[in-house]
Amino acid sequence: MFKELADVLVLSRQIEYFMDAHQPFKTRIEELMDAKCNRQLRRIEEELAEGETK
């Protein structure tokens, strides 16, 4: 498990280096990440609201 996690973190770091070198790519990825986080937060809020009504 730790080896696989290390592999993921190495890949993540490589992508961060690439993003730093290519600003348009970095900007687009950050926009997509923000949108994804906002969707997940809305889902959590909806689940919490549903839990309050039960």
mmCIF file as Biopython writes it, N, C-alpha, C and O atoms, coordinates in Angstrom:
data_model
#
loop_
_atom_site.group_PDB
_atom_site.id
_atom_site.type_symbol
_atom_site.label_atom_id
_atom_site.label_alt_id
_atom_site.label_comp_id
_atom_site.label_asym_id
_atom_site.label_entity_id
_atom_site.label_seq_id
_atom_site.pdbx_PDB_ins_code
_atom_site.Cartn_x
_atom_site.Cartn_y
_atom_site.Cartn_z
_atom_site.occupancy
_atom_site.B_iso_or_equiv
_atom_site.auth_seq_id
_atom_site.auth_asym_id
_atom_site.pdbx_PDB_model_num
ATOM 1   N N  . MET A ? 1  ? 0.812   -1.191 0.000   1.0 0.0 1  A 1 
ATOM 2   C CA . MET A ? 1  ? 0.000   0.000  0.000   1.0 0.0 1  A 1 
ATOM 3   C C  . MET A ? 1  ? 0.862   1.265  0.000   1.0 0.0 1  A 1 
ATOM 4   O O  . MET A ? 1  ? 0.567   2.210  -0.731  1.0 0.0 1  A 1 
ATOM 5   N N  . PHE A ? 2  ? 1.919   1.292  0.808   1.0 0.0 2  A 1 
ATOM 6   C CA . PHE A ? 2  ? 2.757   2.490  0.875   1.0 0.0 2  A 1 
ATOM 7   C C  . PHE A ? 2  ? 3.497   2.724  -0.438  1.0 0.0 2  A 1 
ATOM 8   O O  . PHE A ? 2  ? 3.704   3.868  -0.843  1.0 0.0 2  A 1 
ATOM 9   N N  . LYS A ? 3  ? 3.892   1.644  -1.099  1.0 0.0 3  A 1 
ATOM 10  C CA . LYS A ? 3  ? 4.586   1.802  -2.375  1.0 0.0 3  A 1 
ATOM 11  C C  . LYS A ? 3  ? 3.663   2.442  -3.409  1.0 0.0 3  A 1 
ATOM 12  O O  . LYS A ? 3  ? 4.082   3.323  -4.160  1.0 0.0 3  A 1 
ATOM 13  N N  . GLU A ? 4  ? 2.408   1.996  -3.445  1.0 0.0 4  A 1 
ATOM 14  C CA . GLU A ? 4  ? 1.453   2.564  -4.388  1.0 0.0 4  A 1 
ATOM 15  C C  . GLU A ? 4  ? 1.164   4.034  -4.077  1.0 0.0 4  A 1 
ATOM 16  O O  . GLU A ? 4  ? 1.043   4.858  -4.985  1.0 0.0 4  A 1 
ATOM 17  N N  . LEU A ? 5  ? 1.056   4.347  -2.807  1.0 0.0 5  A 1 
ATOM 18  C CA . LEU A ? 5  ? 0.840   5.735  -2.415  1.0 0.0 5  A 1 
ATOM 19  C C  . LEU A ? 5  ? 2.031   6.604  -2.808  1.0 0.0 5  A 1 
ATOM 20  O O  . LEU A ? 5  ? 1.855   7.727  -3.283  1.0 0.0 5  A 1 
ATOM 21  N N  . ALA A ? 6  ? 3.237   6.087  -2.610  1.0 0.0 6  A 1 
ATOM 22  C CA . ALA A ? 6  ? 4.438   6.822  -3.014  1.0 0.0 6  A 1 
ATOM 23  C C  . ALA A ? 6  ? 4.433   7.055  -4.522  1.0 0.0 6  A 1 
ATOM 24  O O  . ALA A ? 6  ? 4.810   8.134  -4.979  1.0 0.0 6  A 1 
ATOM 25  N N  . ASP A ? 7  ? 4.010   6.059  -5.301  1.0 0.0 7  A 1 
ATOM 26  C CA . ASP A ? 7  ? 3.932   6.210  -6.759  1.0 0.0 7  A 1 
ATOM 27  C C  . ASP A ? 7  ? 2.980   7.338  -7.137  1.0 0.0 7  A 1 
ATOM 28  O O  . ASP A ? 7  ? 3.285   8.147  -8.014  1.0 0.0 7  A 1 
ATOM 29  N N  . VAL A ? 8  ? 1.829   7.391  -6.476  1.0 0.0 8  A 1 
ATOM 30  C CA . VAL A ? 8  ? 0.847   8.439  -6.749  1.0 0.0 8  A 1 
ATOM 31  C C  . VAL A ? 8  ? 1.424   9.810  -6.407  1.0 0.0 8  A 1 
ATOM 32  O O  . VAL A ? 8  ? 1.245   10.766 -7.162  1.0 0.0 8  A 1 
ATOM 33  N N  . LEU A ? 9  ? 2.112   9.906  -5.276  1.0 0.0 9  A 1 
ATOM 34  C CA . LEU A ? 9  ? 2.679   11.191 -4.862  1.0 0.0 9  A 1 
ATOM 35  C C  . LEU A ? 9  ? 3.801   11.642 -5.794  1.0 0.0 9  A 1 
ATOM 36  O O  . LEU A ? 9  ? 3.940   12.836 -6.062  1.0 0.0 9  A 1 
ATOM 37  N N  . VAL A ? 10 ? 4.595   10.708 -6.287  1.0 0.0 10 A 1 
ATOM 38  C CA . VAL A ? 10 ? 5.648   11.061 -7.247  1.0 0.0 10 A 1 
ATOM 39  C C  . VAL A ? 10 ? 5.005   11.592 -8.524  1.0 0.0 10 A 1 
ATOM 40  O O  . VAL A ? 10 ? 5.440   12.613 -9.057  1.0 0.0 10 A 1 
ATOM 41  N N  . LEU A ? 11 ? 3.987   10.918 -9.012  1.0 0.0 11 A 1 
ATOM 42  C CA . LEU A ? 11 ? 3.299   11.378 -10.216 1.0 0.0 11 A 1 
ATOM 43  C C  . LEU A ? 11 ? 2.696   12.759 -9.992  1.0 0.0 11 A 1 
ATOM 44  O O  . LEU A ? 11 ? 2.775   13.624 -10.865 1.0 0.0 11 A 1 
ATOM 45  N N  . SER A ? 12 ? 2.098   12.966 -8.833  1.0 0.0 12 A 1 
ATOM 46  C CA . SER A ? 12 ? 1.521   14.264 -8.505  1.0 0.0 12 A 1 
ATOM 47  C C  . SER A ? 12 ? 2.586   15.361 -8.528  1.0 0.0 12 A 1 
ATOM 48  O O  . SER A ? 12 ? 2.352   16.449 -9.055  1.0 0.0 12 A 1 
ATOM 49  N N  . ARG A ? 13 ? 3.728   15.076 -7.967  1.0 0.0 13 A 1 
ATOM 50  C CA . ARG A ? 13 ? 4.812   16.059 -7.949  1.0 0.0 13 A 1 
ATOM 51  C C  . ARG A ? 13 ? 5.300   16.355 -9.362  1.0 0.0 13 A 1 
ATOM 52  O O  . ARG A ? 13 ? 5.600   17.505 -9.683  1.0 0.0 13 A 1 
ATOM 53  N N  . GLN A ? 14 ? 5.383   15.335 -10.207 1.0 0.0 14 A 1 
ATOM 54  C CA . GLN A ? 14 ? 5.798   15.542 -11.597 1.0 0.0 14 A 1 
ATOM 55  C C  . GLN A ? 14 ? 4.807   16.440 -12.325 1.0 0.0 14 A 1 
ATOM 56  O O  . GLN A ? 14 ? 5.201   17.318 -13.092 1.0 0.0 14 A 1 
ATOM 57  N N  . ILE A ? 15 ? 3.535   16.219 -12.083 1.0 0.0 15 A 1 
ATOM 58  C CA . ILE A ? 15 ? 2.508   17.047 -12.715 1.0 0.0 15 A 1 
ATOM 59  C C  . ILE A ? 15 ? 2.622   18.486 -12.225 1.0 0.0 15 A 1 
ATOM 60  O O  . ILE A ? 15 ? 2.465   19.417 -13.014 1.0 0.0 15 A 1 
ATOM 61  N N  . GLU A ? 16 ? 2.892   18.681 -10.941 1.0 0.0 16 A 1 
ATOM 62  C CA . GLU A ? 16 ? 3.058   20.037 -10.414 1.0 0.0 16 A 1 
ATOM 63  C C  . GLU A ? 16 ? 4.233   20.745 -11.091 1.0 0.0 16 A 1 
ATOM 64  O O  . GLU A ? 16 ? 4.124   21.925 -11.426 1.0 0.0 16 A 1 
ATOM 65  N N  . TYR A ? 17 ? 5.346   20.050 -11.297 1.0 0.0 17 A 1 
ATOM 66  C CA . TYR A ? 17 ? 6.485   20.656 -11.994 1.0 0.0 17 A 1 
ATOM 67  C C  . TYR A ? 17 ? 6.097   21.041 -13.418 1.0 0.0 17 A 1 
ATOM 68  O O  . TYR A ? 17 ? 6.440   22.124 -13.891 1.0 0.0 17 A 1 
ATOM 69  N N  . PHE A ? 18 ? 5.380   20.146 -14.099 1.0 0.0 18 A 1 
ATOM 70  C CA . PHE A ? 18 ? 4.931   20.437 -15.454 1.0 0.0 18 A 1 
ATOM 71  C C  . PHE A ? 18 ? 4.017   21.651 -15.472 1.0 0.0 18 A 1 
ATOM 72  O O  . PHE A ? 18 ? 4.137   22.518 -16.338 1.0 0.0 18 A 1 
ATOM 73  N N  . MET A ? 19 ? 3.096   21.707 -14.504 1.0 0.0 19 A 1 
ATOM 74  C CA . MET A ? 19 ? 2.165   22.833 -14.426 1.0 0.0 19 A 1 
ATOM 75  C C  . MET A ? 19 ? 2.902   24.149 -14.209 1.0 0.0 19 A 1 
ATOM 76  O O  . MET A ? 19 ? 2.540   25.169 -14.795 1.0 0.0 19 A 1 
ATOM 77  N N  . ASP A ? 20 ? 3.923   24.130 -13.378 1.0 0.0 20 A 1 
ATOM 78  C CA . ASP A ? 20 ? 4.692   25.353 -13.142 1.0 0.0 20 A 1 
ATOM 79  C C  . ASP A ? 20 ? 5.386   25.836 -14.406 1.0 0.0 20 A 1 
ATOM 80  O O  . ASP A ? 20 ? 5.579   27.037 -14.593 1.0 0.0 20 A 1 
ATOM 81  N N  . ALA A ? 21 ? 5.758   24.907 -15.270 1.0 0.0 21 A 1 
ATOM 82  C CA . ALA A ? 21 ? 6.465   25.270 -16.501 1.0 0.0 21 A 1 
ATOM 83  C C  . ALA A ? 21 ? 5.503   25.668 -17.622 1.0 0.0 21 A 1 
ATOM 84  O O  . ALA A ? 21 ? 5.922   26.282 -18.603 1.0 0.0 21 A 1 
ATOM 85  N N  . HIS A ? 22 ? 4.229   25.329 -17.488 1.0 0.0 22 A 1 
ATOM 86  C CA . HIS A ? 22 ? 3.245   25.597 -18.544 1.0 0.0 22 A 1 
ATOM 87  C C  . HIS A ? 22 ? 2.020   26.264 -17.924 1.0 0.0 22 A 1 
ATOM 88  O O  . HIS A ? 22 ? 1.061   25.593 -17.541 1.0 0.0 22 A 1 
ATOM 89  N N  . GLN A ? 23 ? 2.063   27.584 -17.830 1.0 0.0 23 A 1 
ATOM 90  C CA . GLN A ? 23 ? 1.037   28.347 -17.128 1.0 0.0 23 A 1 
ATOM 91  C C  . GLN A ? 23 ? -0.379  28.136 -17.671 1.0 0.0 23 A 1 
ATOM 92  O O  . GLN A ? 23 ? -1.304  28.003 -16.869 1.0 0.0 23 A 1 
ATOM 93  N N  . PRO A ? 24 ? -0.597  28.098 -18.994 1.0 0.0 24 A 1 
ATOM 94  C CA . PRO A ? 24 ? -1.978  27.877 -19.468 1.0 0.0 24 A 1 
ATOM 95  C C  . PRO A ? 24 ? -2.533  26.522 -18.994 1.0 0.0 24 A 1 
ATOM 96  O O  . PRO A ? 24 ? -3.705  26.423 -18.629 1.0 0.0 24 A 1 
ATOM 97  N N  . PHE A ? 25 ? -1.697  25.496 -19.004 1.0 0.0 25 A 1 
ATOM 98  C CA . PHE A ? 25 ? -2.111  24.180 -18.517 1.0 0.0 25 A 1 
ATOM 99  C C  . PHE A ? 25 ? -2.440  24.259 -17.033 1.0 0.0 25 A 1 
ATOM 100 O O  . PHE A ? 25 ? -3.447  23.709 -16.586 1.0 0.0 25 A 1 
ATOM 101 N N  . LYS A ? 26 ? -1.596  24.941 -16.276 1.0 0.0 26 A 1 
ATOM 102 C CA . LYS A ? 26 ? -1.821  25.082 -14.835 1.0 0.0 26 A 1 
ATOM 103 C C  . LYS A ? 26 ? -3.134  25.797 -14.556 1.0 0.0 26 A 1 
ATOM 104 O O  . LYS A ? 26 ? -3.903  25.378 -13.690 1.0 0.0 26 A 1 
ATOM 105 N N  . THR A ? 27 ? -3.389  26.868 -15.284 1.0 0.0 27 A 1 
ATOM 106 C CA . THR A ? 27 ? -4.618  27.636 -15.094 1.0 0.0 27 A 1 
ATOM 107 C C  . THR A ? 27 ? -5.843  26.771 -15.361 1.0 0.0 27 A 1 
ATOM 108 O O  . THR A ? 27 ? -6.801  26.792 -14.587 1.0 0.0 27 A 1 
ATOM 109 N N  . ARG A ? 28 ? -5.816  26.015 -16.447 1.0 0.0 28 A 1 
ATOM 110 C CA . ARG A ? 28 ? -6.969  25.170 -16.797 1.0 0.0 28 A 1 
ATOM 111 C C  . ARG A ? 28 ? -7.176  24.059 -15.771 1.0 0.0 28 A 1 
ATOM 112 O O  . ARG A ? 28 ? -8.309  23.795 -15.367 1.0 0.0 28 A 1 
ATOM 113 N N  . ILE A ? 29 ? -6.113  23.417 -15.353 1.0 0.0 29 A 1 
ATOM 114 C CA . ILE A ? 29 ? -6.225  22.347 -14.358 1.0 0.0 29 A 1 
ATOM 115 C C  . ILE A ? 29 ? -6.782  22.910 -13.049 1.0 0.0 29 A 1 
ATOM 116 O O  . ILE A ? 29 ? -7.632  22.279 -12.421 1.0 0.0 29 A 1 
ATOM 117 N N  . GLU A ? 30 ? -6.321  24.072 -12.640 1.0 0.0 30 A 1 
ATOM 118 C CA . GLU A ? 30 ? -6.822  24.677 -11.399 1.0 0.0 30 A 1 
ATOM 119 C C  . GLU A ? 30 ? -8.298  25.036 -11.519 1.0 0.0 30 A 1 
ATOM 120 O O  . GLU A ? 30 ? -9.045  24.896 -10.551 1.0 0.0 30 A 1 
ATOM 121 N N  . GLU A ? 31 ? -8.728  25.496 -12.689 1.0 0.0 31 A 1 
ATOM 122 C CA . GLU A ? 31 ? -10.146 25.776 -12.897 1.0 0.0 31 A 1 
ATOM 123 C C  . GLU A ? 31 ? -10.973 24.501 -12.755 1.0 0.0 31 A 1 
ATOM 124 O O  . GLU A ? 31 ? -12.023 24.501 -12.113 1.0 0.0 31 A 1 
ATOM 125 N N  . LEU A ? 32 ? -10.493 23.421 -13.356 1.0 0.0 32 A 1 
ATOM 126 C CA . LEU A ? 32 ? -11.211 22.149 -13.274 1.0 0.0 32 A 1 
ATOM 127 C C  . LEU A ? 32 ? -11.233 21.610 -11.846 1.0 0.0 32 A 1 
ATOM 128 O O  . LEU A ? 32 ? -12.240 21.058 -11.403 1.0 0.0 32 A 1 
ATOM 129 N N  . MET A ? 33 ? -10.134 21.769 -11.138 1.0 0.0 33 A 1 
ATOM 130 C CA . MET A ? 33 ? -10.072 21.312 -9.749  1.0 0.0 33 A 1 
ATOM 131 C C  . MET A ? 33 ? -11.031 22.112 -8.874  1.0 0.0 33 A 1 
ATOM 132 O O  . MET A ? 33 ? -11.712 21.544 -8.020  1.0 0.0 33 A 1 
ATOM 133 N N  . ASP A ? 34 ? -11.086 23.420 -9.080  1.0 0.0 34 A 1 
ATOM 134 C CA . ASP A ? 34 ? -12.011 24.266 -8.315  1.0 0.0 34 A 1 
ATOM 135 C C  . ASP A ? 34 ? -13.462 23.852 -8.569  1.0 0.0 34 A 1 
ATOM 136 O O  . ASP A ? 34 ? -14.261 23.757 -7.637  1.0 0.0 34 A 1 
ATOM 137 N N  . ALA A ? 35 ? -13.791 23.610 -9.830  1.0 0.0 35 A 1 
ATOM 138 C CA . ALA A ? 35 ? -15.153 23.198 -10.172 1.0 0.0 35 A 1 
ATOM 139 C C  . ALA A ? 35 ? -15.488 21.867 -9.516  1.0 0.0 35 A 1 
ATOM 140 O O  . ALA A ? 35 ? -16.588 21.692 -8.992  1.0 0.0 35 A 1 
ATOM 141 N N  . LYS A ? 36 ? -14.552 20.931 -9.541  1.0 0.0 36 A 1 
ATOM 142 C CA . LYS A ? 36 ? -14.763 19.622 -8.918  1.0 0.0 36 A 1 
ATOM 143 C C  . LYS A ? 36 ? -14.987 19.772 -7.415  1.0 0.0 36 A 1 
ATOM 144 O O  . LYS A ? 36 ? -15.904 19.164 -6.863  1.0 0.0 36 A 1 
ATOM 145 N N  . CYS A ? 37 ? -14.170 20.564 -6.758  1.0 0.0 37 A 1 
ATOM 146 C CA . CYS A ? 37 ? -14.313 20.787 -5.310  1.0 0.0 37 A 1 
ATOM 147 C C  . CYS A ? 37 ? -15.661 21.420 -4.995  1.0 0.0 37 A 1 
ATOM 148 O O  . CYS A ? 37 ? -16.317 21.035 -4.027  1.0 0.0 37 A 1 
ATOM 149 N N  . ASN A ? 38 ? -16.076 22.386 -5.803  1.0 0.0 38 A 1 
ATOM 150 C CA . ASN A ? 38 ? -17.367 23.038 -5.575  1.0 0.0 38 A 1 
ATOM 151 C C  . ASN A ? 38 ? -18.520 22.057 -5.724  1.0 0.0 38 A 1 
ATOM 152 O O  . ASN A ? 38 ? -19.473 22.108 -4.946  1.0 0.0 38 A 1 
ATOM 153 N N  . ARG A ? 39 ? -18.451 21.152 -6.724  1.0 0.0 39 A 1 
ATOM 154 C CA . ARG A ? 39 ? -19.494 20.139 -6.888  1.0 0.0 39 A 1 
ATOM 155 C C  . ARG A ? 39 ? -19.533 19.218 -5.673  1.0 0.0 39 A 1 
ATOM 156 O O  . ARG A ? 39 ? -20.611 18.883 -5.183  1.0 0.0 39 A 1 
ATOM 157 N N  . GLN A ? 40 ? -18.372 18.810 -5.188  1.0 0.0 40 A 1 
ATOM 158 C CA . GLN A ? 40 ? -18.335 17.916 -4.029  1.0 0.0 40 A 1 
ATOM 159 C C  . GLN A ? 40 ? -18.878 18.614 -2.780  1.0 0.0 40 A 1 
ATOM 160 O O  . GLN A ? 40 ? -19.591 17.999 -1.987  1.0 0.0 40 A 1 
ATOM 161 N N  . LEU A ? 41 ? -18.549 19.878 -2.606  1.0 0.0 41 A 1 
ATOM 162 C CA . LEU A ? 41 ? -19.065 20.616 -1.451  1.0 0.0 41 A 1 
ATOM 163 C C  . LEU A ? 41 ? -20.584 20.747 -1.517  1.0 0.0 41 A 1 
ATOM 164 O O  . LEU A ? 41 ? -21.260 20.639 -0.493  1.0 0.0 41 A 1 
ATOM 165 N N  . ARG A ? 42 ? -21.126 20.979 -2.715  1.0 0.0 42 A 1 
ATOM 166 C CA . ARG A ? 42 ? -22.584 21.055 -2.868  1.0 0.0 42 A 1 
ATOM 167 C C  . ARG A ? 42 ? -23.240 19.722 -2.511  1.0 0.0 42 A 1 
ATOM 168 O O  . ARG A ? 42 ? -24.281 19.691 -1.855  1.0 0.0 42 A 1 
ATOM 169 N N  . ARG A ? 43 ? -22.624 18.622 -2.948  1.0 0.0 43 A 1 
ATOM 170 C CA . ARG A ? 43 ? -23.166 17.303 -2.617  1.0 0.0 43 A 1 
ATOM 171 C C  . ARG A ? 43 ? -23.160 17.066 -1.112  1.0 0.0 43 A 1 
ATOM 172 O O  . ARG A ? 43 ? -24.123 16.539 -0.556  1.0 0.0 43 A 1 
ATOM 173 N N  . ILE A ? 44 ? -22.075 17.454 -0.459  1.0 0.0 44 A 1 
ATOM 174 C CA . ILE A ? 44 ? -21.987 17.292 0.998   1.0 0.0 44 A 1 
ATOM 175 C C  . ILE A ? 44 ? -23.064 18.118 1.680   1.0 0.0 44 A 1 
ATOM 176 O O  . ILE A ? 44 ? -23.734 17.641 2.596   1.0 0.0 44 A 1 
ATOM 177 N N  . GLU A ? 45 ? -23.231 19.367 1.230   1.0 0.0 45 A 1 
ATOM 178 C CA . GLU A ? 45 ? -24.269 20.222 1.809   1.0 0.0 45 A 1 
ATOM 179 C C  . GLU A ? 45 ? -25.652 19.612 1.620   1.0 0.0 45 A 1 
ATOM 180 O O  . GLU A ? 45 ? -26.479 19.649 2.531   1.0 0.0 45 A 1 
ATOM 181 N N  . GLU A ? 46 ? -25.903 19.054 0.445   1.0 0.0 46 A 1 
ATOM 182 C CA . GLU A ? 46 ? -27.199 18.417 0.182   1.0 0.0 46 A 1 
ATOM 183 C C  . GLU A ? 46 ? -27.408 17.203 1.081   1.0 0.0 46 A 1 
ATOM 184 O O  . GLU A ? 46 ? -28.498 17.001 1.615   1.0 0.0 46 A 1 
ATOM 185 N N  . GLU A ? 47 ? -26.367 16.399 1.247   1.0 0.0 47 A 1 
ATOM 186 C CA . GLU A ? 47 ? -26.473 15.222 2.118   1.0 0.0 47 A 1 
ATOM 187 C C  . GLU A ? 47 ? -26.717 15.626 3.553   1.0 0.0 47 A 1 
ATOM 188 O O  . GLU A ? 47 ? -27.510 14.992 4.249   1.0 0.0 47 A 1 
ATOM 189 N N  . LEU A ? 48 ? -26.042 16.679 4.011   1.0 0.0 48 A 1 
ATOM 190 C CA . LEU A ? 48 ? -26.250 17.143 5.369   1.0 0.0 48 A 1 
ATOM 191 C C  . LEU A ? 48 ? -27.664 17.678 5.560   1.0 0.0 48 A 1 
ATOM 192 O O  . LEU A ? 48 ? -28.292 17.444 6.593   1.0 0.0 48 A 1 
ATOM 193 N N  . ALA A ? 49 ? -28.159 18.396 4.558   1.0 0.0 49 A 1 
ATOM 194 C CA . ALA A ? 49 ? -29.521 18.936 4.627   1.0 0.0 49 A 1 
ATOM 195 C C  . ALA A ? 49 ? -30.540 17.795 4.653   1.0 0.0 49 A 1 
ATOM 196 O O  . ALA A ? 49 ? -31.524 17.867 5.389   1.0 0.0 49 A 1 
ATOM 197 N N  . GLU A ? 50 ? -30.319 16.754 3.864   1.0 0.0 50 A 1 
ATOM 198 C CA . GLU A ? 50 ? -31.212 15.599 3.862   1.0 0.0 50 A 1 
ATOM 199 C C  . GLU A ? 50 ? -31.191 14.912 5.227   1.0 0.0 50 A 1 
ATOM 200 O O  . GLU A ? 50 ? -32.231 14.470 5.716   1.0 0.0 50 A 1 
ATOM 201 N N  . GLY A ? 51 ? -30.030 14.823 5.832   1.0 0.0 51 A 1 
ATOM 202 C CA . GLY A ? 51 ? -29.903 14.186 7.139   1.0 0.0 51 A 1 
ATOM 203 C C  . GLY A ? 51 ? -30.641 14.951 8.227   1.0 0.0 51 A 1 
ATOM 204 O O  . GLY A ? 51 ? -31.121 14.348 9.187   1.0 0.0 51 A 1 
ATOM 205 N N  . GLU A ? 52 ? -30.737 16.254 8.095   1.0 0.0 52 A 1 
ATOM 206 C CA . GLU A ? 52 ? -31.430 17.084 9.087   1.0 0.0 52 A 1 
ATOM 207 C C  . GLU A ? 52 ? -32.938 16.916 8.996   1.0 0.0 52 A 1 
ATOM 208 O O  . GLU A ? 52 ? -33.648 17.094 9.986   1.0 0.0 52 A 1 
ATOM 209 N N  . THR A ? 53 ? -33.431 16.570 7.801   1.0 0.0 53 A 1 
ATOM 210 C CA . THR A ? 53 ? -34.881 16.446 7.614   1.0 0.0 53 A 1 
ATOM 211 C C  . THR A ? 53 ? -35.385 15.051 7.967   1.0 0.0 53 A 1 
ATOM 212 O O  . THR A ? 53 ? -36.594 14.824 8.016   1.0 0.0 53 A 1 
ATOM 213 N N  . LYS A ? 54 ? -34.484 14.133 8.209   1.0 0.0 54 A 1 
ATOM 214 C CA . LYS A ? 54 ? -34.908 12.760 8.545   1.0 0.0 54 A 1 
ATOM 215 C C  . LYS A ? 54 ? -35.211 12.613 10.005  1.0 0.0 54 A 1 
ATOM 216 O O  . LYS A ? 54 ? -35.579 11.527 10.453  1.0 0.0 54 A 1 
#
